[in-house]
Amino acid sequence: MIKRNYRWGILGAGRIAEKFCTALSETAGSEVYAVASRDAGKANAYAAKFNASVVFTDYNALVKDANVDIIYIATPHAFHYNQTMLCLQHNKPVLCEKPMSLSPKQTAEMIAAATKSNLFLMEGVWTRCMPFIEKTLSLIKEGVIGEPQYLQADFGFFAAFDPASRLFDKALGGGSVMDIGIYPIFLAALIFGEPSVIKSVSKLAETGVDTYASILLQYPAGESAHLLSTIDFNTPIEATIIGTKGRIQIHNPWFKATAITVHLNDGTQQDFDMPHQSNGFEHEIKEVMYCLDNGLLQSHKVPHQLTLLISKIMDEVLQQAGVNY
């Protein structure tokens, strides 16, 4: 149970922020206190929809507001580094939407700044906070599927080419790996840790961002993962973890799943249903408030070490594709 009410400042007023604020308004102990957007119309529309007390068209004004307890950064990837640093400089805890930044170097600097200032910082990997992930980890720990050997996860959808879109604009950190490839990369990092081999095949748009990445990871003990991200076509958006005794199937859309199935080698299977109370963001929100309640500087679900590892793997995949931001 959350000990107090948290006043959230929302930095950015795009689609992801709207989904986050929907869950925030339905989660006990939280309120959309302030919204900041350079677009006054968007900021005022958000304030009206979510009953925000304050509206800003200047990000600096938001971070200086003494009533803001925690800031959620929901702007395009390319702005995360500078905006997180701005928040930390003004003594504000931060939940930064994934990916944390455009490079491992930036990510490490953000974490170092938060640590030095004794401030909470978490990457918004909302999937990690969902019940299906907790159940999956529990099943693996209990040895239900034996020793995990192989993981497959994909995330792909078709996006018509538009050089001005954030998906294709390199200046905004566009590309499939940054936008959705982080999901399967996160799952592999969570289950298997740091890979010893990373091999990737990619395709680039004329704007220089990747539209497709087929990634093969191998681990020191011989386990492997095959991951796919693309904005060229639709994929099943499913994930499977195979062990020596069976497999765990995470159903579509796996990154916000409400159902998993365990298939054992003896032919038996078991289904688990875990519906969200809101749209799935409530789990992440509750995790952040739990950490703040208990004076934690990082979440044990999305620790800084995991964020750094994800950033390193993404960077290597992009380097192999010839993408430099």
C-alpha positions as CSV (number, residue, x, y, z in Angstrom):
1,M,0.0,0.0,0.0
2,I,1.3,3.4,-1.0
3,K,2.1,5.6,2.0
4,R,1.3,9.0,0.4
5,N,-0.1,10.8,-2.6
6,Y,2.4,11.5,-5.4
7,R,2.1,14.5,-7.7
8,W,3.4,13.6,-11.1
9,G,4.8,16.1,-13.6
10,I,4.5,14.9,-17.2
11,L,7.1,16.1,-19.6
12,G,5.8,15.8,-23.1
13,A,2.2,15.4,-24.3
14,G,2.2,12.8,-27.0
15,R,0.5,9.4,-27.5
16,I,2.6,7.5,-24.9
17,A,2.0,10.2,-22.3
18,E,-1.7,10.0,-22.8
19,K,-1.7,6.2,-22.2
20,F,0.5,6.7,-19.1
21,C,-1.8,9.5,-17.7
22,T,-4.8,7.3,-18.3
23,A,-3.3,4.6,-16.0
24,L,-2.0,7.3,-13.6
25,S,-5.5,8.7,-13.1
26,E,-6.8,5.2,-12.3
27,T,-4.0,4.4,-9.8
28,A,-4.5,5.1,-6.1
29,G,-1.9,7.4,-4.6
30,S,-1.1,9.3,-7.8
31,E,-2.3,12.3,-9.6
32,V,-1.5,14.1,-12.8
33,Y,-0.4,17.3,-11.2
34,A,1.4,19.1,-14.0
35,V,1.8,18.8,-17.7
36,A,4.5,20.5,-19.9
37,S,4.5,20.7,-23.6
38,R,5.9,23.3,-26.0
39,D,2.5,23.0,-27.8
40,A,0.2,25.0,-25.5
41,G,-2.9,23.5,-27.1
42,K,-1.7,19.9,-26.3
43,A,-0.8,20.9,-22.8
44,N,-4.1,22.5,-22.1
45,A,-6.0,19.5,-23.6
46,Y,-4.1,17.1,-21.4
47,A,-4.7,19.2,-18.4
48,A,-8.4,19.3,-19.1
49,K,-8.6,15.5,-19.8
50,F,-6.6,14.4,-16.7
51,N,-7.5,17.3,-14.3
52,A,-4.0,18.5,-14.0
53,S,-3.5,21.5,-11.6
54,V,-0.8,23.2,-13.6
55,V,0.1,23.6,-17.3
56,F,3.6,24.7,-18.6
57,T,4.8,25.4,-22.1
58,D,8.4,25.6,-20.7
59,Y,10.1,22.4,-19.4
60,N,12.3,24.4,-17.1
61,A,9.2,25.7,-15.3
62,L,8.0,22.2,-14.7
63,V,11.2,21.0,-13.1
64,K,11.4,24.0,-10.9
65,D,7.9,23.5,-9.5
66,A,8.4,22.5,-5.9
67,N,5.1,20.7,-5.8
68,V,6.2,18.1,-8.4
69,D,7.2,14.8,-6.6
70,I,8.3,12.8,-9.7
71,I,8.7,13.5,-13.4
72,Y,7.8,11.2,-16.2
73,I,9.7,12.0,-19.4
74,A,7.6,11.0,-22.4
75,T,9.3,12.9,-25.3
76,P,11.1,11.3,-28.3
77,H,14.2,9.3,-27.6
78,A,16.7,11.9,-28.7
79,F,15.6,14.3,-25.9
80,H,15.8,11.9,-23.0
81,Y,19.4,12.6,-22.0
82,N,19.2,16.3,-21.7
83,Q,15.8,16.4,-20.1
84,T,16.7,13.7,-17.5
85,M,19.8,15.7,-16.7
86,L,17.7,18.9,-16.3
87,C,15.3,17.1,-13.9
88,L,18.2,15.7,-11.9
89,Q,19.9,19.1,-11.7
90,H,16.7,20.4,-10.1
91,N,16.5,17.6,-7.6
92,K,13.6,15.7,-9.2
93,P,13.3,11.9,-9.3
94,V,12.8,10.6,-12.9
95,L,10.9,7.9,-14.7
96,C,12.3,8.1,-18.2
97,E,10.4,6.4,-21.0
98,K,12.5,3.8,-22.8
99,P,15.0,3.8,-24.3
100,M,16.8,5.6,-21.6
101,S,19.0,7.4,-24.2
102,L,20.7,7.0,-27.6
103,S,23.9,5.4,-26.3
104,P,25.5,3.5,-23.4
105,K,27.7,6.5,-22.7
106,Q,24.7,8.8,-22.2
107,T,22.9,6.1,-20.2
108,A,25.9,5.7,-17.9
109,E,26.1,9.4,-17.4
110,M,22.4,9.7,-16.5
111,I,22.8,6.9,-13.9
112,A,25.9,8.4,-12.5
113,A,24.2,11.8,-12.1
114,A,21.2,10.3,-10.4
115,T,23.5,8.3,-8.0
116,K,25.6,11.3,-7.2
117,S,22.5,13.3,-6.4
118,N,20.9,10.5,-4.4
119,L,17.8,10.7,-6.7
120,F,15.6,7.9,-8.0
121,L,16.0,7.1,-11.7
122,M,14.3,4.3,-13.6
123,E,13.9,3.5,-17.3
124,G,10.3,3.0,-18.2
125,V,10.4,-0.6,-19.2
126,W,6.7,-1.1,-18.3
127,T,6.7,-4.7,-19.4
128,R,9.1,-5.7,-16.6
129,C,6.6,-4.6,-14.0
130,M,3.7,-6.6,-15.3
131,P,2.3,-9.8,-13.5
132,F,3.1,-12.1,-16.5
133,I,6.8,-11.3,-16.2
134,E,6.7,-12.1,-12.4
135,K,4.9,-15.3,-13.1
136,T,7.3,-16.3,-15.9
137,L,10.4,-15.6,-13.7
138,S,8.7,-17.6,-10.9
139,L,8.0,-20.6,-13.1
140,I,11.7,-20.6,-14.3
141,K,13.0,-20.3,-10.8
142,E,10.8,-23.2,-9.7
143,G,12.3,-25.3,-12.5
144,V,8.9,-25.9,-14.2
145,I,10.4,-25.9,-17.7
146,G,13.9,-27.1,-16.6
147,E,17.0,-25.1,-17.6
148,P,16.1,-22.4,-20.1
149,Q,18.0,-22.9,-23.4
150,Y,16.4,-20.8,-26.1
151,L,14.3,-17.6,-26.3
152,Q,12.4,-16.2,-29.3
153,A,10.7,-12.8,-29.2
154,D,9.5,-10.5,-32.0
155,F,7.8,-7.1,-32.3
156,G,6.9,-5.7,-35.7
157,F,4.3,-3.6,-37.4
158,F,4.0,-1.9,-40.8
159,A,4.7,1.8,-40.9
160,A,4.4,3.7,-44.1
161,F,7.6,5.5,-44.9
162,D,7.5,9.2,-43.8
163,P,10.9,10.9,-43.3
164,A,9.2,13.5,-41.0
165,S,7.9,10.8,-38.7
166,R,9.7,10.1,-35.4
167,L,10.0,6.4,-36.5
168,F,12.1,7.4,-39.6
169,D,13.7,10.6,-38.4
170,K,17.3,9.9,-37.3
171,A,17.5,13.2,-35.4
172,L,14.7,12.0,-33.1
173,G,16.3,8.6,-32.6
174,G,14.1,6.8,-35.1
175,G,14.3,3.2,-36.2
176,S,12.9,-0.2,-35.2
177,V,15.5,-1.2,-32.6
178,M,15.2,2.0,-30.5
179,D,11.4,2.1,-30.7
180,I,10.3,-1.6,-30.4
181,G,13.5,-3.8,-30.6
182,I,14.2,-2.8,-27.0
183,Y,11.3,-5.1,-26.0
184,P,12.7,-8.4,-27.2
185,I,16.2,-7.3,-26.2
186,F,15.0,-6.6,-22.7
187,L,13.4,-10.0,-22.4
188,A,16.6,-11.8,-23.4
189,A,18.6,-9.6,-21.0
190,L,16.2,-10.4,-18.2
191,I,16.2,-14.2,-18.8
192,F,19.8,-14.9,-19.8
193,G,21.9,-11.8,-18.9
194,E,24.8,-10.6,-20.9
195,P,25.5,-12.3,-24.2
196,S,29.0,-13.4,-25.3
197,V,28.1,-13.2,-29.0
198,I,25.8,-10.6,-30.8
199,K,25.1,-11.0,-34.5
200,S,22.6,-8.9,-36.4
201,V,21.2,-8.5,-39.9
202,S,19.5,-5.2,-40.6
203,K,17.9,-3.1,-43.3
204,L,18.1,0.7,-43.4
205,A,15.7,3.3,-44.6
206,E,16.9,6.1,-46.8
207,T,16.9,8.4,-43.7
208,G,19.6,6.1,-42.2
209,V,17.6,4.4,-39.5
210,D,17.0,0.7,-39.3
211,T,13.6,-0.7,-40.4
212,Y,14.5,-4.3,-39.7
213,A,16.8,-6.1,-37.3
214,S,17.1,-9.9,-37.0
215,I,19.3,-10.5,-33.9
216,L,21.0,-13.7,-32.7
217,L,22.5,-13.7,-29.2
218,Q,24.6,-16.5,-27.7
219,Y,25.5,-16.8,-24.0
220,P,28.5,-18.2,-22.2
221,A,26.8,-21.5,-21.2
222,G,25.5,-22.1,-24.7
223,E,22.0,-20.6,-24.5
224,S,20.7,-18.6,-27.4
225,A,18.0,-16.0,-28.3
226,H,16.6,-15.0,-31.6
227,L,15.0,-11.6,-31.7
228,L,13.2,-9.6,-34.4
229,S,12.1,-6.0,-34.6
230,T,10.7,-4.3,-37.7
231,I,8.5,-1.5,-38.9
232,D,8.4,-3.0,-42.4
233,F,5.7,-5.6,-41.7
234,N,3.4,-7.1,-39.0
235,T,4.7,-10.0,-36.9
236,P,3.0,-12.3,-34.5
237,I,4.3,-10.3,-31.5
238,E,4.8,-13.4,-29.4
239,A,7.6,-14.8,-27.2
240,T,8.6,-18.3,-26.2
241,I,11.1,-19.5,-23.7
242,I,12.2,-23.1,-24.2
243,G,13.8,-25.2,-21.4
244,T,14.9,-28.8,-21.0
245,K,11.4,-29.8,-19.6
246,G,9.1,-27.6,-21.6
247,R,8.3,-24.1,-22.7
248,I,6.6,-20.9,-21.7
249,Q,4.5,-19.3,-24.4
250,I,3.8,-15.6,-23.9
251,H,0.7,-14.7,-26.0
252,N,0.1,-11.7,-28.3
253,P,0.8,-9.0,-27.7
254,W,3.6,-10.4,-25.5
255,F,5.1,-7.0,-24.4
256,K,1.9,-6.3,-22.5
257,A,0.6,-9.8,-22.1
258,T,-2.3,-10.9,-19.9
259,A,-1.9,-14.6,-20.6
260,I,0.8,-17.2,-20.8
261,T,0.8,-20.9,-21.3
262,V,3.2,-23.6,-20.0
263,H,3.7,-26.6,-22.4
264,L,5.6,-29.4,-20.8
265,N,7.4,-32.2,-22.7
266,D,5.0,-34.8,-21.2
267,G,2.1,-33.2,-23.2
268,T,0.5,-31.4,-20.3
269,Q,-0.2,-27.7,-20.4
270,Q,-1.4,-25.0,-18.0
271,D,-2.8,-21.5,-18.8
272,F,-2.4,-18.4,-16.6
273,D,-4.5,-15.3,-17.1
274,M,-3.5,-12.0,-15.5
275,P,-5.7,-9.2,-16.7
276,H,-4.6,-5.5,-16.2
277,Q,-6.6,-3.3,-13.9
278,S,-6.0,-0.4,-16.3
279,N,-4.0,-0.4,-19.5
280,G,-0.8,-2.0,-18.1
281,F,1.0,1.2,-17.1
282,E,-0.4,1.0,-13.6
283,H,2.2,-1.7,-12.7
284,E,5.1,0.5,-13.6
285,I,3.5,3.5,-11.7
286,K,3.0,1.4,-8.6
287,E,6.6,0.2,-8.8
288,V,7.9,3.8,-9.0
289,M,5.8,4.9,-6.0
290,Y,6.9,1.8,-4.0
291,C,10.5,2.8,-4.6
292,L,9.9,6.4,-3.6
293,D,8.0,5.3,-0.5
294,N,11.0,3.2,0.6
295,G,13.7,5.7,-0.3
296,L,15.2,3.5,-3.1
297,L,17.4,5.1,-5.8
298,Q,16.6,2.3,-8.3
299,S,14.1,-0.4,-8.8
300,H,15.0,-4.0,-8.3
301,K,12.7,-4.8,-11.2
302,V,14.4,-2.4,-13.6
303,P,17.8,-1.9,-11.9
304,H,20.4,0.4,-13.5
305,Q,22.5,-2.6,-14.4
306,L,19.7,-4.0,-16.6
307,T,19.2,-0.6,-18.2
308,L,22.9,-0.4,-19.0
309,L,23.0,-4.0,-20.4
310,I,20.0,-3.3,-22.7
311,S,21.7,-0.1,-23.9
312,K,24.9,-1.9,-24.7
313,I,23.2,-4.7,-26.7
314,M,21.1,-2.2,-28.6
315,D,24.2,-0.1,-29.4
316,E,26.1,-3.2,-30.7
317,V,23.1,-4.2,-32.9
318,L,22.9,-0.6,-34.3
319,Q,26.7,-0.4,-34.8
320,Q,26.6,-3.7,-36.9
321,A,23.8,-2.0,-38.9
322,G,25.9,1.1,-39.5
323,V,23.5,3.3,-37.5
324,N,25.2,6.1,-35.5
325,Y,23.0,8.7,-33.8
